[in-house]
C-alpha cells in the first residue's frame, strides 16, 4: 500500500470536512425554542434580538472555519476526531441561529465569507502549533464564547424567550466543549495569544452586530 503523503492527508481531511462539516440542511437536535411562544416584540426589540443572533451566527461560522483548520493540521487522529465531533454540534448552533433570524425577519452578516475564511487561516495556524496548543486554543475560545453568550443573556430582551432558549443551549454546549478540550490535554495559550483572541473577537462581534 502506498504511503500517504502530507498532501494526501490534507485532501482526505478536506473530503471528510465536506461531509462532516456540511450535513444536510437542518439541525441534528431539536430547536431549543420549538415549544416556546413567539412573544410579541416591538420593531426596535426585534432589531436588537436579531443583531445579537447575527453576531452568534457569525461566531458559529467562525467556529466551523477554526475546527476545519485545526482538523486539517492535527497530528493525531484523536484530535481530528475531537474537532469533527465539536464541529457537528456547532452546526446545530448555526442552524438554530439561522432559524431564529428568519423568525425575526432578519439576515445573517454580509461578511459571512470573511468570518469563515479568516477563521480557517487561524485554525490552520493553531493546528500547526501542535495538538496540545491547538486544544488549548479550543479551550480558550470556548471560555471566551461562553462569556460572550452570558452577556447576551443579560442584554437580550426579557420577553424574547425563543432567542434566550437558543443562546442558553449554545452556552451549555460551549462549556461542554471547553471541558472536553481540557480533559484531553489542552495546553494553556500564551497571554499575548489570548489577548489577540479577545481583540479579534471584539472586531468580529462589533462588526457583525451591524453588518
C-alpha positions as CSV (number, residue, x, y, z in Angstrom):
1,X,0.0,0.0,0.0
2,X,1.3,3.4,-1.0
3,X,2.3,5.6,2.0
4,X,0.2,8.7,2.3
5,X,1.9,12.0,1.7
6,X,1.0,15.2,3.6
7,X,-1.0,16.3,0.6
8,X,-2.9,13.0,0.7
9,X,-3.8,13.6,4.3
10,X,-4.8,17.2,3.5
11,X,-7.1,16.1,0.7
12,X,-8.5,13.3,2.8
13,X,-9.3,15.6,5.6
14,X,-10.9,18.2,3.2
15,X,-13.1,15.4,1.9
16,X,-14.2,14.4,5.4
17,X,-15.0,18.1,6.1
18,X,-17.3,18.4,3.1
19,X,-19.4,15.6,4.5
20,X,-18.9,16.0,8.3
21,X,-18.9,19.8,8.5
22,X,-21.7,20.4,5.9
23,X,-24.5,18.0,6.8
24,X,-27.9,18.2,5.1
25,X,-30.0,21.4,6.0
26,X,-31.5,21.2,9.4
27,X,-30.0,20.6,12.8
28,X,-29.4,17.1,14.2
29,X,-31.0,18.1,17.5
30,X,-34.4,19.7,18.2
31,X,-34.6,23.5,18.0
32,X,-34.4,24.7,21.7
33,X,-37.2,27.3,21.2
34,X,-39.6,24.9,19.4
35,X,-42.1,24.7,22.3
36,X,-41.9,28.3,23.3
37,X,-44.4,31.0,22.2
38,X,-43.2,33.6,19.7
39,X,-43.7,36.5,22.0
40,X,-44.7,39.9,20.5
41,X,-41.7,42.1,20.2
42,X,-41.7,45.8,19.2
43,X,-39.8,46.6,16.0
44,X,-36.9,48.0,18.0
45,X,-36.7,44.9,20.2
46,X,-36.8,42.6,17.1
47,X,-33.9,44.5,15.6
48,X,-32.0,44.3,18.9
49,X,-32.6,40.5,19.2
50,X,-31.7,40.0,15.5
51,X,-28.4,41.8,15.9
52,X,-27.4,39.6,18.8
53,X,-28.4,36.4,16.8
54,X,-26.5,37.7,13.8
55,X,-23.4,38.0,16.0
56,X,-23.9,34.5,17.2
57,X,-24.3,33.2,13.7
58,X,-21.1,34.9,12.7
59,X,-19.4,33.2,15.7
60,X,-20.7,29.8,14.5
61,X,-19.4,30.4,11.0
62,X,-16.0,31.3,12.6
63,X,-16.1,28.1,14.7
64,X,-16.6,26.0,11.6
65,X,-13.5,27.6,10.0
66,X,-11.5,27.2,13.1
67,X,-12.4,23.5,13.5
68,X,-11.7,22.8,9.9
69,X,-8.2,24.4,10.0
70,X,-7.4,22.6,13.2
71,X,-8.6,19.3,11.9
72,X,-6.6,19.7,8.7
73,X,-3.3,20.3,10.6
74,X,-3.9,18.0,13.6
75,X,-1.1,15.5,14.3
76,X,-3.3,12.7,15.8
77,X,-6.5,11.1,14.8
78,X,-7.8,11.6,18.3
79,X,-7.6,15.3,18.0
80,X,-9.0,15.3,14.4
81,X,-12.0,13.3,15.8
82,X,-12.4,15.8,18.6
83,X,-12.5,18.7,16.2
84,X,-15.1,16.9,13.9
85,X,-17.4,16.0,16.8
86,X,-17.3,19.5,18.2
87,X,-18.0,20.9,14.7
88,X,-21.1,18.7,14.3
89,X,-22.5,20.2,17.5
90,X,-21.6,23.7,16.4
91,X,-23.5,23.1,13.1
92,X,-26.7,22.7,15.2
93,X,-26.0,26.2,16.6
94,X,-25.5,27.5,13.1
95,X,-28.9,26.2,12.0
96,X,-30.7,27.4,15.2
97,X,-29.3,30.9,14.7
98,X,-30.4,30.9,11.1
99,X,-33.9,29.8,12.1
100,X,-34.2,32.4,14.7
101,X,-33.0,35.1,12.3
102,X,-35.7,34.1,9.9
103,X,-38.3,34.3,12.6
104,X,-37.1,37.8,13.4
105,X,-37.4,38.8,9.7
106,X,-33.6,39.4,9.6
107,X,-30.5,38.2,7.9
108,X,-27.0,36.8,8.5
109,X,-23.9,39.0,8.4
110,X,-22.9,40.3,5.0
111,X,-19.4,39.5,5.9
112,X,-20.1,35.8,6.5
113,X,-17.5,34.5,3.9
114,X,-14.8,36.7,5.5
115,X,-15.5,35.3,9.0
116,X,-15.2,31.7,7.7
117,X,-12.0,32.2,5.6
118,X,-10.3,34.3,8.3
119,X,-11.1,31.7,10.9
120,X,-9.9,28.9,8.7
121,X,-6.4,30.6,8.5
122,X,-6.4,31.0,12.3
123,X,-7.4,27.4,12.7
124,X,-4.6,26.2,10.5
125,X,-2.1,28.2,12.4
126,X,-3.4,26.9,15.7
127,X,-3.1,23.3,14.5
128,X,0.4,23.8,13.2
129,X,1.5,24.9,16.7
130,X,0.8,21.3,17.9
131,X,-2.1,19.3,19.2
132,X,-1.9,20.4,22.8
133,X,-1.6,24.0,21.8
134,X,-4.5,23.5,19.4
135,X,-6.7,22.1,22.1
136,X,-5.6,24.9,24.3
137,X,-6.8,27.3,21.6
138,X,-10.2,25.5,21.7
139,X,-10.4,25.7,25.5
140,X,-9.7,29.4,25.5
141,X,-12.0,30.1,22.5
142,X,-14.9,28.3,24.3
143,X,-14.2,30.1,27.5
144,X,-14.5,33.5,25.7
145,X,-17.5,32.4,23.7
146,X,-19.2,31.3,27.0
147,X,-18.7,34.7,28.5
148,X,-19.9,36.3,25.3
149,X,-23.1,34.3,25.4
150,X,-23.6,35.0,29.1
151,X,-23.5,38.7,28.2
152,X,-26.2,38.2,25.5
153,X,-28.5,36.6,28.1
154,X,-28.2,39.7,30.1
155,X,-28.8,42.0,27.1
156,X,-31.4,40.2,25.1
157,X,-35.0,41.4,25.6
158,X,-36.5,39.6,28.6
159,X,-39.7,38.9,26.6
160,X,-37.7,37.2,23.8
161,X,-37.9,33.7,25.2
162,X,-37.1,32.0,21.9
163,X,-33.8,33.7,21.4
164,X,-32.9,33.2,25.0
165,X,-33.6,29.5,24.8
166,X,-31.3,29.1,21.8
167,X,-28.5,31.1,23.5
168,X,-28.8,29.2,26.7
169,X,-28.4,25.8,24.9
170,X,-25.4,27.2,23.0
171,X,-23.8,28.3,26.2
172,X,-24.2,24.8,27.7
173,X,-22.7,23.2,24.7
174,X,-19.7,25.6,24.6
175,X,-18.9,24.9,28.2
176,X,-19.0,21.2,27.4
177,X,-16.5,21.7,24.5
178,X,-14.3,23.7,26.9
179,X,-14.2,20.9,29.5
180,X,-13.6,18.2,26.9
181,X,-10.6,20.1,25.4
182,X,-9.2,20.5,28.9
183,X,-9.7,16.8,29.7
184,X,-7.8,15.6,26.6
185,X,-4.7,17.6,27.3
186,X,-5.2,21.2,26.3
187,X,-2.1,23.4,26.9
188,X,-2.8,27.0,28.1
189,X,-2.3,29.5,25.3
190,X,0.3,32.2,25.9
191,X,-1.1,35.5,27.2
192,X,-0.3,37.5,24.1
193,X,-2.3,35.0,22.0
194,X,-5.2,35.2,24.5
195,X,-5.3,39.0,24.2
196,X,-5.1,38.7,20.5
197,X,-8.1,36.4,20.5
198,X,-10.0,38.9,22.7
199,X,-9.2,41.7,20.2
200,X,-10.2,39.7,17.2
201,X,-13.5,38.6,18.8
202,X,-14.3,42.3,19.6
203,X,-13.8,43.2,15.9
204,X,-16.0,40.4,14.7
205,X,-18.8,40.9,17.2
206,X,-18.8,44.7,16.8
207,X,-18.9,44.4,13.0
208,X,-21.4,41.6,12.7
209,X,-23.8,43.4,15.0
210,X,-24.4,46.0,12.3
211,X,-23.3,44.3,9.1
